[in-house]
Amino acid sequence: MSDCLFCKIIAGEIPSKKVYEDDYVYAFDDIDPKAPTHVLIVPKKHIRGVKEATEQDAEIIGRCHVAAARIARERNIENGYRTVSNVGPGAGQSVFHLHVHLLGGRPLNWPPG
């Protein structure tokens, strides 16, 4: 999508601090981190959000979480981390391209928010 921030980041039109990339996902450090590790994992296919995803998108959503687990191992935060997908503006989604937040490196309280 030509006006999507994350599509532009994936295409290299907007700089980012790349953490991981494969054929399906692109991961980069969040520019406003909420934890010592705050990485965004984004499918290369534009999907507006979780609520717009279809059954055909299940594999790519799973690949986002597998990438998050890989990054967590690399960052040595396997003792506790969180993956989060905000769905809609009421939950804090501000970029409408499905993405998974990987948060860790400090104690994470529950409930969040």
N, CA, C and O of each residue as an XYZ file, in Angstrom:
452
protein
N       0.849     -1.187      0.000
C       0.000      0.000      0.000
C       0.887      1.241      0.000
O       1.795      1.353      0.824
N       0.642      2.143     -0.886
C       1.542      3.278     -1.083
C       1.545      4.277      0.074
O       2.545      4.967      0.273
N       0.457      4.375      0.845
C       0.413      5.349      1.936
C       0.629      4.721      3.306
O       0.438      5.390      4.321
N       1.022      3.458      3.358
C       1.198      2.743      4.625
C       2.627      2.918      5.133
O       3.587      2.596      4.434
N       2.755      3.427      6.347
C       4.060      3.642      6.970
C       4.890      2.364      6.990
O       6.060      2.383      6.608
N       4.304      1.255      7.431
C       5.074      0.018      7.540
C       5.433     -0.545      6.172
O       6.503     -1.134      6.021
N       4.580     -0.386      5.180
C       4.935     -0.818      3.819
C       6.140     -0.024      3.320
O       7.013     -0.571      2.646
N       6.185      1.259      3.649
C       7.319      2.097      3.254
C       8.589      1.682      3.983
O       9.673      1.708      3.398
N       8.473      1.303      5.245
C       9.637      0.820      5.993
C      10.140     -0.484      5.382
O      11.342     -0.643      5.171
N       9.239     -1.412      5.100
C       9.620     -2.690      4.494
C      10.311     -2.459      3.155
O      11.279     -3.148      2.832
N       9.827     -1.506      2.381
C      10.389     -1.213      1.053
C      11.709     -0.446      1.148
O      12.381     -0.256      0.134
N      12.087     -0.008      2.338
C      13.323      0.749      2.502
C      13.188      2.222      2.186
O      14.191      2.929      2.101
N      11.960      2.701      2.010
C      11.723      4.113      1.714
C      11.844      4.982      2.961
O      12.136      6.175      2.873
N      11.616      4.373      4.120
C      11.749      5.051      5.414
C      12.741      4.231      6.223
O      12.595      3.012      6.317
N      13.753      4.874      6.811
C      14.763      4.105      7.554
C      14.204      3.472      8.825
O      13.279      3.992      9.450
N      14.788      2.349      9.181
C      14.447      1.665     10.421
C      15.683      0.917     10.897
O      16.630      0.709     10.138
N      15.662      0.520     12.150
C      16.750     -0.293     12.689
C      16.306     -1.753     12.596
O      15.651     -2.277     13.497
N      16.673     -2.393     11.493
C      16.250     -3.769     11.233
C      16.832     -4.708     12.275
O      18.012     -4.640     12.622
N      15.964     -5.589     12.763
C      16.334     -6.601     13.737
C      16.354     -7.983     13.077
O      17.208     -8.814     13.386
N      15.408     -8.217     12.171
C      15.258     -9.533     11.540
C      14.472     -9.348     10.244
O      13.618     -8.469     10.130
N      14.789    -10.203      9.274
C      14.021    -10.210      8.034
C      14.122    -11.585      7.409
O      15.182    -12.212      7.419
N      13.006    -12.048      6.863
C      12.997    -13.245      6.032
C      12.042    -12.983      4.867
O      11.677    -11.835      4.615
N      11.642    -14.012      4.170
C      10.776    -13.829      3.002
C       9.379    -13.333      3.362
O       8.663    -12.825      2.499
N       8.980    -13.477      4.636
C       7.600    -13.209      5.030
C       7.422    -12.036      5.974
O       6.394    -11.359      5.940
N       8.426    -11.789      6.825
C       8.280    -10.756      7.853
C       9.506     -9.855      7.897
O      10.597    -10.222      7.460
N       9.287     -8.672      8.437
C      10.343     -7.691      8.663
C      10.171     -7.220     10.098
O       9.061     -6.877     10.505
N      11.255     -7.197     10.874
C      11.192     -6.771     12.268
C      12.182     -5.642     12.496
O      13.296     -5.655     11.973
N      11.753     -4.662     13.291
C      12.595     -3.501     13.557
C      12.294     -2.955     14.942
O      11.214     -3.166     15.494
N      13.287     -2.238     15.496
C      13.108     -1.630     16.812
C      12.067     -0.523     16.746
O      12.050      0.273     15.807
N      11.196     -0.482     17.753
C      10.197      0.580     17.860
C      10.905      1.900     18.149
O      11.851      1.936     18.937
N      10.456      2.978     17.520
C      11.114      4.275     17.733
C      10.724      4.919     19.071
O      11.362      5.880     19.503
N       9.686      4.396     19.723
C       9.260      4.895     21.032
C       9.099      3.695     21.968
O       7.978      3.342     22.334
N      10.218      3.063     22.360
C      10.139      1.794     23.092
C       9.494      1.935     24.466
O       9.685      2.923     25.176
N       8.721      0.905     24.811
C       8.055      0.829     26.113
C       8.727     -0.183     27.035
O       8.276     -0.403     28.159
N       9.801     -0.795     26.558
C      10.592     -1.759     27.329
C      11.984     -1.787     26.706
O      12.168     -1.310     25.586
N      12.976     -2.343     27.424
C      14.317     -2.416     26.845
C      14.345     -3.116     25.481
O      15.076     -2.698     24.583
N      13.562     -4.163     25.332
C      13.328     -4.754     24.015
C      11.913     -4.398     23.609
O      10.952     -4.791     24.271
N      11.785     -3.658     22.527
C      10.474     -3.345     21.953
C      10.653     -3.377     20.441
O      11.075     -2.402     19.819
N      10.319     -4.521     19.879
C      10.498     -4.773     18.455
C       9.122     -4.936     17.818
O       8.225     -5.547     18.399
N       8.967     -4.389     16.630
C       7.748     -4.582     15.852
C       8.032     -5.628     14.786
O       8.998     -5.516     14.032
N       7.183     -6.643     14.733
C       7.298     -7.690     13.720
C       6.117     -7.508     12.776
O       4.959     -7.562     13.189
N       6.433     -7.291     11.493
C       5.436     -6.875     10.503
C       5.439     -7.853      9.338
O       6.499     -8.133      8.778
N       4.281     -8.376      8.961
C       4.263     -9.203      7.749
C       4.552     -8.333      6.527
O       4.122     -7.181      6.464
N       5.270     -8.880      5.572
C       5.555     -8.128      4.349
C       4.293     -7.937      3.512
O       4.182     -6.974      2.753
N       3.348     -8.855      3.654
C       2.046     -8.699      2.992
C       1.244     -7.671      3.784
O       1.155     -7.764      5.008
N       0.662     -6.696      3.096
C      -0.153     -5.706      3.801
C      -1.473     -6.339      4.222
O      -2.268     -6.778      3.391
N      -1.683     -6.371      5.527
C      -2.953     -6.775      6.136
C      -3.287     -5.647      7.093
O      -2.479     -5.325      7.964
N      -4.432     -5.051      6.959
C      -4.773     -3.861      7.745
C      -4.687     -4.108      9.253
O      -4.199     -3.251      9.989
N      -5.144     -5.243      9.709
C      -5.120     -5.560     11.136
C      -5.634     -6.961     11.366
O      -6.037     -7.646     10.426
N      -5.622     -7.389     12.622
C      -6.075     -8.737     12.962
C      -7.531     -8.941     12.562
O      -7.892    -10.002     12.054
N      -8.370     -7.929     12.787
C      -9.790     -8.118     12.483
C     -10.061     -8.208     10.989
O     -11.116     -8.698     10.586
N      -9.128     -7.745     10.155
C      -9.281     -7.857      8.708
C      -8.605     -9.108      8.143
O      -8.765     -9.418      6.963
N      -7.860     -9.820      8.970
C      -7.149    -11.016      8.518
C      -8.144    -12.116      8.146
O      -9.245    -12.199      8.690
N      -7.721    -12.945      7.213
C      -8.541    -14.081      6.787
C      -7.836    -15.373      7.185
O      -6.707    -15.355      7.675
N      -8.514    -16.483      6.968
C      -7.888    -17.775      7.263
C      -6.619    -17.971      6.448
O      -5.697    -18.652      6.897
N      -6.557    -17.385      5.260
C      -5.351    -17.494      4.431
C      -4.170    -16.745      5.051
O      -3.024    -16.985      4.672
N      -4.429    -15.854      5.984
C      -3.372    -15.080      6.642
C      -2.848    -15.760      7.907
O      -1.914    -15.259      8.533
N      -3.436    -16.891      8.289
C      -3.048    -17.546      9.541
C      -1.563    -17.900      9.559
O      -0.905    -17.726     10.585
N      -1.028    -18.388      8.457
C       0.383    -18.775      8.436
C       1.291    -17.571      8.656
O       2.247    -17.654      9.426
N       1.009    -16.463      7.995
C       1.878    -15.292      8.138
C       1.786    -14.701      9.544
O       2.780    -14.198     10.067
N       0.621    -14.757     10.152
C       0.484    -14.285     11.534
C       1.304    -15.193     12.450
O       1.975    -14.711     13.363
N       1.251    -16.485     12.213
C       2.078    -17.418     12.977
C       3.559    -17.152     12.779
O       4.337    -17.229     13.729
N       3.954    -16.839     11.556
C       5.359    -16.532     11.269
C       5.822    -15.294     12.047
O       6.982    -15.215     12.453
N       4.927    -14.338     12.251
C       5.272    -13.161     13.070
C       5.631    -13.595     14.492
O       6.592    -13.090     15.071
N       4.869    -14.521     15.050
C       5.124    -14.976     16.419
C       6.372    -15.852     16.497
O       7.103    -15.797     17.486
N       6.620    -16.651     15.476
C       7.851    -17.451     15.448
C       9.064    -16.528     15.361
O      10.078    -16.772     16.014
N       8.964    -15.480     14.566
C      10.054    -14.491     14.495
C      10.248    -13.816     15.845
O      11.384    -13.579     16.257
N       9.156    -13.504     16.541
C       9.254    -12.891     17.870
C      10.007    -13.818     18.825
O      10.860    -13.356     19.583
N       9.707    -15.105     18.799
C      10.396    -16.063     19.670
C      11.883    -16.125     19.331
O      12.721    -16.209     20.229
N      12.210    -16.083     18.059
C      13.618    -16.099     17.639
C      14.357    -14.857     18.158
O      15.470    -14.956     18.674
N      13.728    -13.704     18.015
C      14.339    -12.456     18.482
C      14.487    -12.483     19.999
O      15.502    -12.031     20.529
N      13.485    -13.008     20.702
C      13.565    -13.113     22.162
C      14.759    -13.973     22.579
O      15.465    -13.633     23.528
N      14.988    -15.080     21.876
C      16.165    -15.913     22.170
C      17.445    -15.126     21.929
O      18.358    -15.144     22.755
N      17.509    -14.435     20.795
C      18.709    -13.659     20.456
C      18.967    -12.542     21.465
O      20.120    -12.210     21.739
N      17.908    -11.963     22.016
C      18.038    -10.868     22.985
C      18.149    -11.370     24.431
O      18.278    -10.583     25.369
N      18.095    -12.708     24.587
C      18.217    -13.327     25.904
C      17.132    -12.855     26.879
O      17.415    -12.542     28.035
N      15.886    -12.810     26.391
C      14.766    -12.411     27.252
C      13.727    -13.527     27.372
O      12.558    -13.276     27.665
N      14.173    -14.758     27.142
C      13.229    -15.879     27.162
C      12.602    -16.135     28.528
O      11.605    -16.851     28.619
N      13.166    -15.565     29.589
C      12.574    -15.759     30.911
C      11.255    -15.018     31.063
O      10.512    -15.268     32.012
N      10.953    -14.105     30.139
C       9.675    -13.410     30.197
C       9.591    -12.297     29.179
O      10.351    -11.330     29.226
N       8.670    -12.444     28.272
C       8.408    -11.401     27.283
C       6.945    -11.479     26.890
O       6.243    -12.434     27.220
N       6.507    -10.469     26.189
C       5.100    -10.400     25.786
C       5.030    -10.104     24.303
O       5.820     -9.319     23.777
N       4.071    -10.741     23.625
C       3.733    -10.365     22.259
C       2.328     -9.775     22.299
O       1.423    -10.324     22.928
N       2.166     -8.650     21.616
C       0.905     -7.910     21.666
C       0.513     -7.473     20.260
O       1.347     -7.005     19.485
N      -0.751     -7.633     19.950
C      -1.322     -7.043     18.735
C      -2.472     -6.151     19.158
O      -3.468     -6.633     19.697
N      -2.344     -4.866     18.921
C      -3.429     -3.927     19.203
C      -4.400     -3.976     18.027
O      -3.987     -3.958     16.868
N      -5.682     -4.037     18.336
C      -6.701     -4.158     17.297
C      -7.636     -2.963     17.376
O      -8.497     -2.893     18.254
N      -7.464     -2.032     16.461
C      -8.321     -0.858     16.392
C      -7.810      0.291     17.236
O      -6.998      0.097     18.141
N      -8.290      1.493     16.937
C      -7.834      2.686     17.639
C      -8.113      2.655     19.139
O      -7.337      3.206     19.921
N      -9.201      2.023     19.548
C      -9.539      1.956     20.967
C      -8.546      1.142     21.778
O      -8.471      1.283     22.999
N      -7.783      0.289     21.101
C      -6.758     -0.520     21.769
C      -5.361      0.052     21.559
O      -4.376     -0.526     22.018
N      -5.274      1.186     20.867
C      -3.982      1.823     20.664
C      -3.348      1.589     19.314
O      -2.219      2.022     19.084
N      -4.053      0.903     18.396
C      -3.469      0.713     17.058
C      -3.460      2.053     16.342
O      -4.499      2.690     16.168
N      -2.256      2.473     15.928
C      -2.141      3.754     15.233
C      -1.618      3.598     13.810
O      -1.767      4.504     12.991
N      -1.005      2.451     13.511
C      -0.579      2.143     12.148
C      -1.403      0.951     11.702
O      -1.380     -0.103     12.336
N      -2.128      1.120     10.615
C      -3.064      0.095     10.183
C      -2.428     -0.822      9.150
O      -2.807     -0.873      7.980
N      -1.441     -1.538      9.658
C      -0.773     -2.662      8.996
C      -0.518     -3.625     10.143
O       0.191     -3.280     11.088
N      -1.075     -4.812     10.081
C      -0.953     -5.774     11.164
C       0.504     -5.848     11.632
O       1.421     -5.891     10.813
N       0.706     -5.861     12.933
C       2.040     -6.000     13.492
C       1.954     -6.554     14.902
O       0.949     -6.406     15.596
N       3.036     -7.193     15.300
C       3.145     -7.776     16.633
C       4.256     -7.034     17.368
O       5.368     -6.899     16.858
N       3.946     -6.558     18.561
C       4.943     -5.946     19.425
C       5.598     -7.055     20.245
O       4.903     -7.888     20.827
N       6.909     -7.070     20.293
C       7.661     -7.934     21.199
C       8.230     -7.024     22.282
O       9.027     -6.128     22.001
N       7.813     -7.263     23.522
C       8.230     -6.452     24.664
C       8.903     -7.340     25.699
O       8.391     -8.408     26.033
N      10.046     -6.904     26.203
C      10.727     -7.675     27.233
C      11.936     -6.931     27.759
O      12.204     -5.788     27.390
N      12.652     -7.610     28.626
C      13.855     -7.019     29.196
C      13.610     -6.296     30.512
O      14.521     -5.685     31.070
N      12.389     -6.364     31.000
C      12.040     -5.811     32.304
C      10.787     -6.548     32.776
O      10.111     -7.175     31.961
N      10.454     -6.492     34.082
C       9.211     -7.111     34.536
C       8.013     -6.452     33.842
O       7.945     -5.229     33.719
N       7.088     -7.275     33.399
C       5.884     -6.784     32.719
C       4.687     -7.035     33.624
O       4.391     -8.179     33.968
N       4.009     -5.980     34.002
C       2.878     -6.076     34.920
C       1.653     -6.642     34.223
O       1.523     -6.588     33.000
N       0.756     -7.188     35.042
C      -0.527     -7.668     34.549
C      -1.598     -7.187     35.493
O      -1.380     -7.267     36.702
N      -2.708     -6.705     35.061
C      -3.064     -6.551     33.653
C      -2.356     -5.352     33.016
O      -2.002     -4.390     33.698
N      -2.158     -5.427     31.701
C      -1.542     -4.313     31.001
C      -2.528     -3.158     30.851
O      -3.718     -3.297     31.136
N      -2.018     -2.030     30.404
C      -2.875     -0.885     30.103
C      -3.308     -0.200     31.321
O      -4.038      0.788     31.247
